[in-house]
Amino acid sequence: CGSSDLNWVESTGKGTIFTFTVTRQPVSRPLVGRTPWVVVEVELEEGVHMISNLIDVDCDDLQIGMAVDVVFDQVDDEITLPKFIIV
């Protein structure tokens, strides 16, 4: 943490929920009508932790330790965002 010695790690995209938070109130105009919004910290199989969004999930069923898999949201021709789903 805080190191500038960074590198890329190839990943399967599979992991488990390490922690999460659910935002139920829109905190900015772009989020109006898009809540609840789930931010998740995933521990990937390779040991790397990644923060992203969890999609297509019932927030009341979320638990730490649940298995997740990465999916890719093609926002436009230049931006693709990794997100996670429960498996």
C-alpha positions in Angstrom: 0.0 0.0 0.0 1.4 3.3 -1.0 4.1 1.7 -3.2 4.8 2.9 -6.7 6.0 -0.6 -7.6 2.9 -1.8 -9.4 2.3 -4.5 -11.9 -0.5 -6.3 -13.8 -1.7 -9.7 -12.6 -3.7 -12.0 -14.9 -6.8 -13.3 -13.2 -9.7 -15.8 -13.7 -12.1 -13.1 -12.6 -13.5 -15.5 -9.9 -13.5 -14.6 -6.3 -15.4 -14.1 -3.1 -17.0 -11.0 -1.4 -14.5 -9.7 1.1 -16.8 -6.8 2.2 -19.5 -4.6 0.7 -21.7 -1.6 1.2 -25.2 -0.8 -0.2 -26.2 2.8 -1.0 -29.9 3.1 -0.9 -30.1 6.9 -1.3 -28.8 8.5 -4.5 -25.8 10.6 -3.5 -25.7 12.5 -6.8 -28.0 13.2 -9.7 -26.6 10.5 -12.1 -27.6 7.9 -9.4 -31.3 9.0 -9.2 -33.4 5.9 -10.1 -30.3 3.6 -10.0 -30.3 2.7 -6.4 -29.6 0.5 -4.5 -26.0 0.7 -5.6 -23.7 -2.1 -4.3 -20.0 -1.4 -4.0 -18.1 -4.6 -3.3 -14.5 -5.5 -2.4 -13.7 -8.9 -4.0 -10.9 -11.1 -3.0 -9.9 -12.7 -6.4 -8.7 -16.4 -6.5 -5.2 -15.0 -7.1 -5.2 -13.1 -3.8 -5.6 -9.7 -5.3 -8.4 -7.4 -3.9 -10.5 -5.4 -6.3 -13.2 -2.8 -5.7 -16.1 -2.6 -8.1 -19.9 -2.8 -8.3 -22.0 -5.9 -7.8 -25.0 -6.1 -10.2 -28.2 -8.1 -10.6 -28.4 -9.0 -7.0 -31.1 -8.8 -4.2 -29.3 -6.6 -1.6 -31.1 -8.4 1.3 -29.4 -11.7 0.3 -25.8 -10.4 0.3 -23.2 -12.1 2.5 -19.5 -11.9 3.0 -17.9 -14.9 1.4 -20.3 -15.3 -1.5 -18.8 -16.5 -4.7 -18.7 -13.9 -7.6 -17.5 -13.8 -11.2 -16.5 -10.8 -13.3 -18.6 -9.5 -16.2 -17.7 -6.5 -18.4 -19.9 -3.5 -18.9 -19.1 -1.9 -22.3 -19.9 1.7 -21.5 -18.8 3.0 -24.9 -16.1 2.3 -27.6 -13.3 3.4 -25.2 -14.6 2.5 -21.7 -15.2 -1.1 -20.4 -15.8 -1.5 -16.7 -15.4 -4.7 -14.7 -18.4 -5.5 -12.5 -19.3 -8.6 -10.5 -22.3 -11.0 -10.3 -23.1 -13.7 -7.8 -22.5 -17.3 -9.0 
